Each structure stands twice: as C-alpha cells, then as structure tokens.
Amino acid sequence: MAAKVRVTFLGTSSAAPTRDRGLPAIVVRREGHVILMDCGEGVQRQILEESVGLGKDLTVLVTHLHGDHVSGLLGLLQTMSMAGRKKPVDMVAPAKLLKWLDVTSDLLNVGLTFPIRFVPARPGVVLRYRDFRIRAARATHSVDAFSYVVEEGPRSGVFHPDRARALRVPEGKLWSTLQKGRSVKVGDRRVSPSEVTGPRRRGVKIGYSGDTRPSPSLVRFFRGCDLLIFDSTFRASDAAKAKERKHSTSVEAAAVAKRAKVRKLALTHFSARYVETGPLVREARKVFPETVAAFDGLTLEVSPSPG
Amino acid sequence: MAAKVRVTFLGTSSAAPTRDRGLPAIVVRREGHVILMDCGEGVQRQILEESVGLGKDLTVLVTHLHGDHVSGLLGLLQTMSMAGRKKPVDMVAPAKLLKWLDVTSDLLNVGLTFPIRFVPARPGVVLRYRDFRIRAARATHSVDAFSYVVEEGPRSGVFHPDRARALRVPEGKLWSTLQKGRSVKVGDRRVSPSEVTGPRRRGVKIGYSGDTRPSPSLVRFFRGCDLLIFDSTFRASDAAKAKERKHSTSVEAAAVAKRAKVRKLALTHFSARYVETGPLVREARKVFPETVAAFDGLTLEVSPSPG
C-alpha cells in the first residue's frame, strides 16, 4: 500500500506576518515522519491548530538564515524539551545556524532534552531514510540559501487481488506480505510479488524552493516533482522588485514549474502587500495551469504519478 | 486632562502556547508611548490583531531570559527594520540579552535599521521619561529575573470650569494652559492653576511580576498599584509544583495583591494544563475580590485612584 504524503502549509506570508498569514513554515507528513521546511515565528501554534504530532520522527530543513524562516525554532525546541522529548531531531541548515542554536541555548537557558543531529546544508543528498531521502541544491538569494527535495525511493507496483486469488493466495496476511514486496509460500509453491503486482512505480517527489530567484539549475533540480512549492513573493507587475530583492514572481514560479515538468505548483511566501492572491495565481495559471495559491492551513495530498 | 493608560494582554499562556493563549506579552499604552512587557513568540501577529501601532515611542521590558519570554523579539525587531524604523527602541533586560541580540543580528542577518538603547536590568529606577518612570526589582525565579512597575509622576488636579469662569478666564486656549499646570494672564492679573484645579493626584502605577514566587520584597515593590499583573501559573491544589518550578498560584498572587493594597489584580501566565481559568480566579477572589483572569486580547483601562 502506498504511503500517503500530506503537505500542510503552516505559514504562507513572506518576511512579515499578516492577520491571515503566518511566517514561512511547511510540514510534509509521511507515515508518521514529520518534515518541517522552514520554521517561522508562530509555528508551534500552527502545529497545534493543524494537529501535527511531533512526538515522532522529525526532520527540520532550513533554507536560509533570515529571521522570518527560523524565528519559530527557539519556541519549538523549547516546547519539545518541556514535553520531555528524548528522540533526536534531524536538522539540515546553513552551518551558522548551529552556532546560533548553541549561543541561544546557553544565553536563553533552553535546556534541550534531546540531541540535534545537525547536517550543514550543501548541494547533494543531505539525509537518507529507509524509504526516502532529502537532497539540497543552491538557491539564488541575498544570503546563502538552499532548496530541498524530499523524494521517495521507488514504490511497489499496484496489487491485483484477482491475480492473487487465481494463484490461490488466501486473503489477509499473505496479501500484505506480497504488497510489501516479499514473496510468500502457498502450499509447496512460492509466489513472488511480481506475479500479483504491476511494475514498480516512481515514488513521490516534493520540491521546496525557499527564497530564490528562478534559475536553470533549479529547473533541473525540481524536474518531475509531483508537487513544487515555489517562492511567489511578487506579482508580475512587481518583477523589478522581485529581481532586486532576489525573490520570484508567481509567473516566474510558473515558468520553472513548466520547464521542470512538475505535476502541480503551489505558490507561497506572498508579500504582505497583497491582500488577495487571486491575481498572482491567475497570472501563473496562464503559464502553468496546475497552479494553486497556498494559504495557512491548506493541506495537499500528494500521490505518486500514475505513469 | 488625565492621559488614558490602557493595558492589553497579547499572550497569557506560560511556557507553551495553547490554541487560545499565546506566549507571554503585555502592552501598556500611554499617550502614544508603547511599553511592551515580555515578548513571547507570536507577538507581532497579536500586535496586528490588537491594532497596536509601533511607529511610536517603544520601550521593551524583559523580565528574564527564558525562551517563552523573548522568542518574539527577533521577529519584532526584524519587522520594524523592514518597515524602515529609525526611532531608537528602549530596552531593559538582563544583561545577557544584549549579547544574544548581537550574535543573533550577526548570524541571522537581521540588519537593524534603528538603535537599541539597552539598559541592563537592576533594582531601582531603570528608565525615566517626561511623565513616567520605570522601576525594577528582583523577582524569585529559576534564573535571574526582574519585576517592573510603570509609574506616572503626579497628575494635575481636577479642573473646575466654574472657578475659571468666576475668575473671568475665557474658555479655550487659556483653560488648556491652566489644565497643563501653567499660569495665565487675564487682563492685568495672573491666574494660577491652583485657583481653578483641585489638588494634584497620584499618577497611575502598574506592576508586572514576570515569573516569580511571591515574596515580601515584591509586596513592598507593588504597594499601591492601580493594576498588578501577577504570575498565576498554577491553581492552589498544584501549590507544590508552583514552589518547585518557582512560580505562583492564583491564591498566592491574590495574597500579594491584598498585602500590597493594590486596586486590581490581573492573573496571567496560566499553565497550558488548565483549559478553564474559572477555578483559578474564583479561588483568588476569596482572598482578593478585585481579581480578573487575563485572556489574549483583554484590554484594561487604568485610571488614577480617585483618592
């Protein structure tokens, strides 16, 4: 059975929050593993609001060291410590963040109850788990910045109950063993997964740009994403501001999505100057129709490509 | 005319936020001067929500260096910088906070656009303004901690229009000059303020305990407050926990209020374990009837004692 991957937007504003939008933070949930991408101020309340459990495997990915992307970290680490967390937290971030965490823990009496397994961000695979890995690439922003993809290994093929029945495999435990990719014994005969399932499928790939200008290297990095979450700070008419401040417009985000042949684009990191994101998403859809505008609390389910 | 002093609770939880309560932060507003007491995560959104303007005189008082009391500072300073603030911000806090601000500004690329006039917290008068001053006293907590009072100088007495008319002072500019405490010339005679106003009155005094155990020295420090805001992390049945963690129960807060002869007590900093604050405030009222339980968004107007 394919694991459900859910992406929830906790904060979709850019540098300053608004009444409706919190600072940047996104969670990817996959079989109890929570991947938090950026950690803006207010993230712990958003986590409560969206009922994201954190007693589980937790990985934090930080795109760059601007306050709005890390200002929720202190509160999050402290609250988990007060709850007595023991399990390590994995963290990928520009190296200086570790120094900040050390100084902050000391000066502000944080008293962490769990270890942080810190991986300095650099291009390439930064973390490997059993069923998925995390890769980083350089983004183009006013400070050292990284984009991330979360990508699953290949998933097992679709299970065909009719084939299993034809081979007299009794429904129940043996079916689920086959679905997990292991062969089973029926009478004195072995049945292998390939006899009852279709071909293995691509796993899910989710990309997150963080703050960045569009670039050909990011187009390559995000190629084939099932969901691409991209900087959309400005609308097209403010393209000069986007360029100056090293962000992207919604139309530039759409152009990346189109060139990278992703399946779906979610725009986020909207400047507080826009009360409505309608115009931004409409412009983007002319370039890439499968575009949505993220809002705080939006959850997208991401399933593997049928192809 | 007496300045209105308004106290707004931005966050009334203790160490961890809940769905309904943010981390500790309180604003005192007086004639456009904003005094922010503690600065928990999420304070900038609460400031938007309660329409507290920050383009004005701003003083930040930090009681102690636990994350939940300072985690909103980074975002607040950054947002004011993005808005191009030039006016200095006054700040009173334990000395180590300055080091944290320095390291944080550097590592997280904060880029402050305004100076911080930093006063290390110590017992006594820490800041003096034209019409009011701020005093600090040692609190009793698990780390170095301070309590604060904001106290106005004496206010001018009540203006009596009938006396002004009897002395043939024409209504308008001359009346307001007299109300401001300066004498005026009517014909060839001087009229002094004392001829048309009652006796000078005590100014408003507002006290904030921060995190603390109750103590005789705090009773002295808060004597005669018009409003006392006091640590009420626990209810009386959890008194042992309050003692162990160096906090107070609502009943202990009420006992301080009673002994200090304050006019009104606001309980705050409630442990996330209590869904309802009703029981805490009911217990406290048995000791000190003029008690309210603070909630996020509560505004109290504080006027000078009529006595």
Boltz contact constraints between the chains, C-beta under 6 A:
constraints:
  - contact:
      token1: [A, 15]
      token2: [B, 82]
      max_distance: 6.0
  - contact:
      token1: [A, 16]
      token2: [B, 79]
      max_distance: 6.0
  - contact:
      token1: [A, 17]
      token2: [B, 44]
      max_distance: 6.0
  - contact:
      token1: [A, 17]
      token2: [B, 45]
      max_distance: 6.0
  - contact:
      token1: [A, 19]
      token2: [B, 48]
      max_distance: 6.0
  - contact:
      token1: [A, 41]
      token2: [B, 41]
      max_distance: 6.0
  - contact:
      token1: [A, 41]
      token2: [B, 75]
      max_distance: 6.0
  - contact:
      token1: [A, 42]
      token2: [B, 42]
      max_distance: 6.0
  - contact:
      token1: [A, 44]
      token2: [B, 17]
      max_distance: 6.0
  - contact:
      token1: [A, 45]
      token2: [B, 17]
      max_distance: 6.0
  - contact:
      token1: [A, 48]
      token2: [B, 19]
      max_distance: 6.0
  - contact:
      token1: [A, 65]
      token2: [B, 108]
      max_distance: 6.0
  - contact:
      token1: [A, 65]
      token2: [B, 109]
      max_distance: 6.0
  - contact:
      token1: [A, 66]
      token2: [B, 109]
      max_distance: 6.0
  - contact:
      token1: [A, 67]
      token2: [B, 74]
      max_distance: 6.0
  - contact:
      token1: [A, 67]
      token2: [B, 78]
      max_distance: 6.0
  - contact:
      token1: [A, 67]
      token2: [B, 108]
      max_distance: 6.0
  - contact:
      token1: [A, 67]
      token2: [B, 110]
      max_distance: 6.0
  - contact:
      token1: [A, 71]
      token2: [B, 74]
      max_distance: 6.0
  - contact:
      token1: [A, 71]
      token2: [B, 75]
      max_distance: 6.0
  - contact:
      token1: [A, 74]
      token2: [B, 67]
      max_distance: 6.0
  - contact:
      token1: [A, 74]
      token2: [B, 71]
      max_distance: 6.0
  - contact:
      token1: [A, 75]
      token2: [B, 41]
      max_distance: 6.0
  - contact:
      token1: [A, 75]
      token2: [B, 71]
      max_distance: 6.0
  - contact:
      token1: [A, 78]
      token2: [B, 67]
      max_distance: 6.0
  - contact:
      token1: [A, 79]
      token2: [B, 16]
      max_distance: 6.0
  - contact:
      token1: [A, 82]
      token2: [B, 15]
      max_distance: 6.0
  - contact:
      token1: [A, 96]
      token2: [B, 107]
      max_distance: 6.0
  - contact:
      token1: [A, 100]
      token2: [B, 107]
      max_distance: 6.0
  - contact:
      token1: [A, 103]
      token2: [B, 103]
      max_distance: 6.0
  - contact:
      token1: [A, 107]
      token2: [B, 96]
      max_distance: 6.0
  - contact:
      token1: [A, 107]
      token2: [B, 100]
      max_distance: 6.0
  - contact:
      token1: [A, 108]
      token2: [B, 65]
      max_distance: 6.0
  - contact:
      token1: [A, 108]
      token2: [B, 67]
      max_distance: 6.0
  - contact:
      token1: [A, 109]
      token2: [B, 65]
      max_distance: 6.0
  - contact:
      token1: [A, 109]
      token2: [B, 66]
      max_distance: 6.0
  - contact:
      token1: [A, 109]
      token2: [B, 143]
      max_distance: 6.0
  - contact:
      token1: [A, 110]
      token2: [B, 67]
      max_distance: 6.0
  - contact:
      token1: [A, 143]
      token2: [B, 109]
      max_distance: 6.0
